[in-house]
Amino acid sequence: AQAVVDKYASKVDKWDGPTTGPKGAEGKTIVILGADMKNGGILGVSKGVEEAAAALGWTVKTLDGAGSIGGRTAAFGQALALKPDGIIINGFDAVEQKPAMEEAKKAGIPMVSWHAGPGVGPIDEVGVMANVGTDAMEVSKAAADWAYIDAKGKPGVIIFTDSTYAIAIAKADRMKKEIEDLGGTVLE
């Protein structure tokens, strides 16, 4: 558990990704559809996209789905009305908004996403060119390992999840298993 925590909680101060690439297109307008802008991960991704777009001279409109299916549906409708050059699905299951995504696909609006499906890469059924994500089970294990280490090997935890999404339930189940495998107690 300590090795996992050390691996994921250590400070990264050197970029290890690509340092060159093609010149960015100019004058584009994109829409970010955030599942819920009160979520720190979703907010962070949105801010990162806004910073990158500013460096390219692009216009960004960020729409908040406000944490509900209805809110995301309304935001997606607004995004389509704006006729952007691209849409970023940020932090919600793409299949949830399949009708709107099919409409975007028909309109020729490219879509990419962050954590909109169970894995990385394209989500062909809804027209997402690329989904960026993490290994949800590894993230869950790391969170449980952190709780174990933080509690000095004697955690008594309550796991909160969102039962709307199968992936959230699977993550909670993985955390529960890891805590119990380490000898900790899951209270609820």
C-alpha positions as a printed NumPy array, in Angstrom:
array([[  0.   ,   0.   ,   0.   ],
       [  2.821,   2.419,   0.846],
       [  4.483,   1.836,  -2.536],
       [  1.231,   2.646,  -4.347],
       [  0.716,   5.808,  -2.292],
       [  4.324,   6.868,  -2.9  ],
       [  3.909,   6.295,  -6.632],
       [  0.724,   8.331,  -7.04 ],
       [  1.017,  10.97 ,  -4.321],
       [  4.529,  12.135,  -5.079],
       [  5.075,  15.549,  -6.597],
       [  5.712,  15.581, -10.33 ],
       [  7.91 ,  18.488, -11.321],
       [  9.129,  17.399, -14.752],
       [  6.964,  16.988, -17.864],
       [  7.531,  13.576, -19.439],
       [  5.159,  13.931, -22.369],
       [  5.761,  15.146, -25.919],
       [  7.495,  18.489, -26.389],
       [  6.855,  18.939, -30.118],
       [  3.834,  18.545, -32.33 ],
       [  1.912,  19.981, -35.235],
       [  0.934,  23.639, -35.389],
       [ -2.54 ,  24.188, -33.952],
       [ -5.444,  25.311, -36.111],
       [ -6.448,  28.936, -35.745],
       [ -9.726,  30.659, -34.925],
       [-11.63 ,  27.669, -33.562],
       [-14.545,  27.743, -31.141],
       [-15.094,  24.787, -28.829],
       [-17.64 ,  23.963, -26.168],
       [-16.798,  22.101, -22.976],
       [-19.76 ,  20.225, -21.5  ],
       [-18.942,  19.747, -17.822],
       [-20.947,  17.143, -15.901],
       [-20.851,  19.317, -12.774],
       [-18.482,  22.254, -12.426],
       [-18.514,  21.832,  -8.626],
       [-16.467,  18.645,  -9.165],
       [-12.768,  19.442,  -8.742],
       [-11.587,  17.028, -11.435],
       [-14.051,  18.338, -13.999],
       [-13.227,  21.936, -13.085],
       [ -9.486,  21.221, -13.388],
       [ -9.854,  19.638, -16.82 ],
       [-11.992,  22.55 , -17.988],
       [ -9.42 ,  25.076, -16.761],
       [ -6.64 ,  23.126, -18.494],
       [ -8.56 ,  23.101, -21.78 ],
       [ -9.262,  26.832, -21.427],
       [ -5.533,  27.514, -20.895],
       [ -4.546,  25.403, -23.911],
       [ -7.209,  27.034, -26.079],
       [ -6.017,  30.496, -25.028],
       [ -2.491,  29.587, -26.155],
       [ -3.956,  28.694, -29.571],
       [ -6.175,  31.766, -29.72 ],
       [ -9.36 ,  29.688, -29.619],
       [-12.693,  30.684, -28.119],
       [-14.058,  28.388, -25.399],
       [-17.562,  28.262, -23.991],
       [-17.875,  26.106, -20.864],
       [-21.373,  24.858, -20.04 ],
       [-22.237,  23.373, -16.659],
       [-24.464,  20.278, -16.592],
       [-25.043,  21.11 , -12.907],
       [-24.822,  17.527, -11.735],
       [-28.004,  16.221, -13.328],
       [-29.018,  14.388, -16.476],
       [-31.507,  17.159, -17.255],
       [-28.823,  19.802, -16.774],
       [-26.446,  17.973, -19.109],
       [-29.202,  17.5  , -21.687],
       [-29.962,  21.242, -21.612],
       [-26.261,  22.109, -21.842],
       [-25.824,  19.767, -24.802],
       [-28.772,  21.417, -26.563],
       [-27.167,  24.8  , -25.989],
       [-23.837,  23.49 , -27.31 ],
       [-25.456,  22.243, -30.514],
       [-27.189,  25.6  , -31.01 ],
       [-23.785,  27.323, -30.845],
       [-22.533,  25.217, -33.811],
       [-18.993,  24.959, -32.433],
       [-15.956,  23.567, -34.216],
       [-15.717,  20.89 , -31.53 ],
       [-17.247,  19.61 , -28.307],
       [-15.489,  18.207, -25.244],
       [-17.539,  15.845, -23.069],
       [-16.128,  16.36 , -19.571],
       [-16.789,  13.835, -16.836],
       [-20.04 ,  12.07 , -17.707],
       [-21.   ,   8.841, -19.417],
       [-21.275,   9.605, -23.131],
       [-24.033,   7.054, -23.673],
       [-26.271,   9.115, -21.359],
       [-26.462,  11.823, -24.022],
       [-26.542,   9.505, -27.042],
       [-29.333,  11.326, -28.973],
       [-27.537,  14.686, -28.734],
       [-24.214,  13.083, -29.566],
       [-25.71 ,  11.476, -32.658],
       [-26.967,  14.924, -33.657],
       [-23.473,  16.39 , -33.199],
       [-22.003,  13.538, -35.229],
       [-24.515,  14.162, -38.063],
       [-23.632,  17.873, -37.973],
       [-19.951,  16.986, -38.389],
       [-18.935,  18.407, -34.996],
       [-15.902,  16.497, -33.715],
       [-16.134,  15.299, -30.117],
       [-13.495,  14.23 , -27.615],
       [-13.972,  13.393, -23.975],
       [-12.518,  13.002, -20.504],
       [-13.83 ,  10.082, -18.463],
       [-16.87 ,   9.575, -20.686],
       [-16.495,   5.827, -21.099],
       [-15.005,   2.772, -19.453],
       [-11.686,   2.982, -21.294],
       [ -9.4  ,   5.21 , -23.314],
       [ -9.692,   5.711, -27.063],
       [-12.667,   6.22 , -29.354],
       [-16.26 ,   5.651, -28.286],
       [-17.549,   4.744, -31.727],
       [-21.216,   4.241, -30.827],
       [-21.599,   7.941, -29.962],
       [-18.975,   9.48 , -32.253],
       [-16.271,  10.338, -29.709],
       [-12.905,  10.451, -31.481],
       [-10.879,   9.982, -28.305],
       [-11.714,   9.447, -24.646],
       [ -9.011,  10.361, -22.151],
       [ -9.227,   8.522, -18.876],
       [ -7.484,   6.568, -16.21 ],
       [ -7.693,   2.976, -15.094],
       [-10.654,   3.346, -12.738],
       [ -9.786,   0.203, -10.809],
       [ -6.185,   1.346, -10.265],
       [ -7.41 ,   4.758,  -9.079],
       [ -9.811,   3.031,  -6.678],
       [ -7.065,   0.796,  -5.332],
       [ -4.774,   3.795,  -4.837],
       [ -7.513,   5.708,  -2.969],
       [ -8.088,   2.751,  -0.649],
       [ -4.341,   2.315,  -0.115],
       [ -4.071,   6.013,   0.8  ],
       [ -6.896,   5.622,   3.358],
       [ -5.14 ,   2.565,   4.798],
       [ -1.789,   4.374,   5.136],
       [ -3.399,   7.586,   6.405],
       [ -5.172,   5.587,   9.141],
       [ -1.873,   3.925,  10.091],
       [ -3.135,   0.512,   9.005],
       [ -6.421,   0.633,  10.926],
       [ -8.967,   2.308,   8.646],
       [-12.67 ,   2.303,   9.348],
       [-14.102,   3.772,   6.164],
       [-17.394,   4.836,   4.66 ],
       [-17.403,   4.789,   0.88 ],
       [-19.612,   7.299,  -0.925],
       [-20.547,   6.676,  -4.562],
       [-23.043,   7.636,  -7.241],
       [-25.311,   4.693,  -7.965],
       [-26.368,   6.292, -11.26 ],
       [-23.239,   4.948, -12.963],
       [-21.988,   1.376, -13.181],
       [-18.374,   2.588, -13.172],
       [-18.906,   4.443,  -9.883],
       [-20.352,   1.326,  -8.279],
       [-17.448,  -0.771,  -9.609],
       [-14.959,   1.743,  -8.182],
       [-16.646,   1.65 ,  -4.768],
       [-16.62 ,  -2.155,  -4.837],
       [-12.892,  -2.135,  -5.696],
       [-12.133,   0.257,  -2.81 ],
       [-14.106,  -1.963,  -0.437],
       [-12.197,  -5.056,  -1.56 ],
       [ -8.809,  -3.349,  -1.168],
       [ -9.589,  -2.011,   2.322],
       [-10.805,  -5.433,   3.44 ],
       [ -7.851,  -7.251,   1.783],
       [ -5.5  ,  -4.993,   3.778],
       [ -7.337,  -5.828,   7.021],
       [ -9.278,  -2.58 ,   7.349],
       [-12.971,  -2.194,   8.055],
       [-15.603,  -0.851,   5.681],
       [-18.326,   0.608,   7.872],
       [-20.755,   1.428,   5.051]])
